[in-house]
Amino acid sequence: MKDKLVGSVEAADKAFMKKAKAHWDNRTHPTGSLGALEAMTIRLAGIQRRVVPSVEKTAIVVFCADNGVVAEDVSSSPPVFTQMLANAMARGETGVAALSRRADSELFIVDMGMNEDVAREAKIIDASLRKGTGNIAEEPAMSRDEAIEAIKRGMDITKAAIKKGASMIGTGELGIGNTTTSAALLCALTGESAEDCVGYGAGITEAQLAKKVAVVKKAVARAGDGDVIHKIAQVGGLDLAGLVGAFLACAEEKTAAVVDGFVTGVAALAAIQMAPEARDYIFLSHKSAEKASALVNRHMGMEPPLDLSMRLGEGSGCPLFFQLMEGAIYAMKNMGSMEDNAIDPGLLVNIEKESL
């Protein structure tokens, strides 16, 4: 079943990455002196199979869902906030809505399984499987079939955004209690301790933090061993499953995908465990202030380019990354060459370590 979900994922094209690096090396600057900006565009060149890549059109897909684990007093916010904030996002009133508008990025807001306590804004895409998940402290979040279907729906929605012309997809989430489900999934995927995987999320008391750690331990122990889909079904969330689908879809479609913070990072790690080549297509946007985010990044073997002490979620780091990438590509296209400026590259000392 895993193979049917994943489909065909090819690694990024190293030949184009080498050509992109050669292009950079001939720009008027000490070799490699633009650091991560060069590395980002070189990898994007390999993804897009072109020497100078492009991010003319971008999109952010935000998956929204409620989580039964809030019954364990692991969040300071009531579940209805998921739906209220999704509506506010659809009206353009949340952080990611404002930032994506500034970056001229299309925003897709997806109901993967919110409760139905308030009416929905018309802009919200209905992909709901069920009204919230089970309480992972006592039962599976969902069935295996529901997890598979949620991944498929995440893939379909993301592929639709790509077909509309998006050359880079940002990922976001919204769901009260989802840092608990994400911590549990991280623990299940990596074997790291609950204490290392659990953080304060949007803000909880010390007593609630202790409950959160205990819930994660109980959920992971109850879930037992199994493949990635089993772990998502047992301790994850519908938003996480949709996000896994988004990362897999981007890899299949040879399209760059951008991680926002902790929750989306855990989903990216799950996607990589299902299809290792998917890693080539994933970029980190910023270093989340959530404690375990650095742990997720370490397991993916990546470092984010920005550290802004952000912990909003929603996908808010993605439009900032889009603009950073646009600036890097602009420099790549518009800097003069060594020949243009009569510079002999043989006179320069290359202190860069070869990475391709």
N, C-alpha and C positions, 0 to 999 in steps of 0.2 A: 504493500500500500504506500510506503514511503516513496518508492521510486515513481509510482504513478502521480503522486503529488508534486514531486520535484521537477520531473521532466528533464530536459536537456540544459545543462549549465556548462558553458565553456569558460575557461580562464581568460582574463584580459590578455590582449595581444601584445606580447613583449617586443615584437618587431616595431610596432608603432610607438611603444614607449621609448625604445632606443632612438628612433627618429626624432621624437619630441625632445628627448634629452640633448641630442646633437643640435637641434634648433636653439634650445636654451643656451647651450655652451658657446654658441656663436653670437649671442647677444652681447651688447657692450656693457659687461660687468664681470667682476671676478667670478670664475666658475662656481656655481652653486650658491652664490651669495644671497639669493632670495629664498634660500632654505625651503621651508614647507610649502611656500607658494609654488615653487618649481615642482616639488614632489607631487603636489595635488594635481597640477595640470598634466604632468607626465602620466600619472595613473589614469586620469580621465581620457587622455589620448588613447591609451590601451583599451579602455572600455568602449570608446566610440569608434575605434579603428580609423583615426584620422590624426595627422601630425599636430595640428592646432585645434583643440576641441572647442565646443560651443555650449553655452547654457542660455540660449536666447529665450527659452520658455521653461518655467519651473512650476511645480505644483507641490502642495503639501496635503497628505491624506491623514486625517485625524480619526482614529477609531475610538468610539465611545461605548462604554458598557458599565453595568453595575455589578457589584461583587457581594455575594452572600456573607463573606467573612467580616463585613462591618458589624455583624451581630456580636462579634467578640470584643467590641470596644477597642478597636485598633486605629480608629480615625477620630479626629475632632469634629469632622463635618458630617452632616446627615446625608444619606444616599440621594435625596432629592436634589442636592447640589450638582450631581452629574448632569441631570436633565436641564437644570436652570442654566448651568454654564455652557452646555451645548447650544441652547437657544441663544444665549448671549453671543457665543462665537458665530452663530449663523447670522446674527444681526451686525456682526463686525465690531463687537464691543470688548473682546478679550485681547490678551497680549499677542497671541499668535495671529489673530485677525488683523490687528493694527500693523504688526511687523510684516506680515505677508503682503498686505496692501502696499506698504512702502516699498517692498521689493518687487512689486508687480507680479506676484506669484498667486496662482489660482489655489483656492482652498476647498478641499472636499471634506465634508463633515459626515461621518458614517455612524449610524446607530447599529452597533453589532449586538446589542442586548441590554438596552437600558430599561428600567422599570417604566411604568406608564402612570406617573403621578401628575404630570403636567402635559399640556398640549405641545406638540412639536412645531417648530418653525418649518416652513415649507422647504427651505434649502437643505435640510438634513436628509441624507440618503438613507432609506430604510433597507437595511440588510440584516435585521434582527432575527436571531434564531430562537431566543427565549428571553424572558424578562428577568435578567440577572442570572448569576451562577449560584451553585450550591455553596454552602459554607465549608471551605476547605479544611477547617479544623475537625469537621465531623463526617464529611462526605466528599465525593469527587466534585470538582467545579462543574463538570459536564461529562457527557458520555464521550467515548472515543469517536463515534460517528459525528457527534456535534463538533468536536475539535477539528476533525478533517473538513467538515463542511465550512466551518468558520475560516480556516486557512484558505480554502478554495474561494470563498467570497472575498477575502482580502486580496487574493491574487487577481480575481476578475475586476474588482474596482480599480486596482492599481494599473492593470493593463489598459483599462478604459482611459485613465488619465494619460498614459503614455501614448495611446493612439490619438489623443487630442493634441499631441505635439510636445508634451513635456519631455525634456532631455535630462532632467534631474528631478528626483522625487524625494521630498522631505517626509518624515514620518512623525506623527504625533498621537497623543492619547488623552483620554479624559475618562476618569472613573474613580469615584471615591472608594478607597480601599485597595487600589491597584499597586501601591508600593509594597503591600503585604503579599499579594499574589506574585508580584515580580521577584520579591526576595525569596519566596518559597521556590519559584521556578529556578532562580539562580542557584540556590542551594542544591536542588535536585540535579541540575545540569552539571555542576562542577564538583560537588562534594565539599564545598566550603562550609564553614560552620554558620549556623543561624545568626550567631552574634556578629559575624563579619558581614553577613548579607543584609541585615536589617538596619534601617535608619529611621530618621524622624519624619520622612515624607513631607507633607505640607505643613506639619507642626503638630506634635503630640506631647503629652506629659511623660515624665519618667516612668510613671506607673503604666501608662499605655504602651510605652516602649517595651517594658518587661512582658506585657501581655502579647505584644506583637512577636517577640522572640519565641515565646512559648508556643504560640499558634503555628509559626513556621516549623518549629521542631516537630510538633504533633502532626502537621499536615504531611511533611516529607516522610516521616516514619510510616504513617498510614498508607501513603502512596506506594511505597516499595519500589522495586526496580522495574525498568521498562524502557522502551525507546522514547525519543523526544515527544512524539505525539501522545504517548501514555502520560508523560510528565505534564504536558500542557493540559490534558484532560483532567488530571488528578488535582493539580495545585495551581493551575494558571487561571486565565480569564479569557473571555471572548475578545476583548480588545487586544490582548497579547497574541491570540491565535490569528486575528486579522492582520496584525503587524508582521508576524512570521510570513504570512502569505504575501504581504507587500514586498518584503525583502527577496523572497524566492522569485516573485514575478519580475522584479527589476533585474535579477541575475539572468533569468531566462530571456528577457528582452534586451539584454546588453545595455542597460540603463543604470546610471549612478543612483544610489539610494543613500540618504543622509539620516544618521541617527541624531535624535535630539538629546536625550539624557538617559536616566537610569532605566525607565520602563522600556523605552524603545531599544535601548542597548541590550537588555536581556532577550528581547525578541530577536534581535540581530544575531546574538550568540546562538540561540536555538536554531535559526535558519542556517547558520554556518555549520552547526553540528549535523544538520540534515543534508546539506550540500556544501562541502568545504570550499568549492570554487566560488561560492557566493561571496566570500570574503573580499575578493578583488573588486567587487562592485559597491562596497560599503565605505562610507566616509563618516567620521565623527565630526560633529559641529562644534561642541564646546565641552568643557569639563564641568559636569554637573556638581552642585554642592552636596547632593545626596551621597552619604558615606560610601556606599558600595559601588558607586559608579566607577571609581578607579579600579575596583576589582574586576568589573565587567570588561573594562578597556584592556586590562592586563590579559585576561583570558582570550580576548580577540587579537591581542598583539598590536594594538593601535594607541596612538596618542592624539588627543584633540588639539586643534590649532588655537583655540580660544579658551581663556579662563576668565570668566566674568562673574563668578560666584552666583550663577543663576540656578534656580530650583523651581521654576514655574511649571515646567512640563508643557503640554499642549502641542509641542512641536516648535516652540518659540525660538530655539537655537538655529533652526533650519534656514529661515530667511536671512539671518545674519551670515550664515555660511555661504548661501547663494551669492550674496554681494561680495564676499571675500573671494570666492572663486571667479566671479566676473572680473574683479580687479586684477587677479593673477593672469587671467587669459588676455585681458586688455594689454598688460605689460608684455606678455609673450608675443602678441601680434604687433605691437607698436614700438618696441625698443629697436634701436638701430643695430646693425651687425658690426662685427669687428672690421670687416672690409669697408663699410660705410665710413668708419671713423679712423681708418688707416692705423688700426692697432694690430700689432704682431702678437697673436696669442701665445707664441713660443716664449715671449718674455715674461709671461705670467706664471706664477707658481700655483699649481692646482692642489689645494689642501683637502679637496673633497674625496671621501671614500667612495669607490665605485660600488653601486648598489644594483645595477642591472646586469 
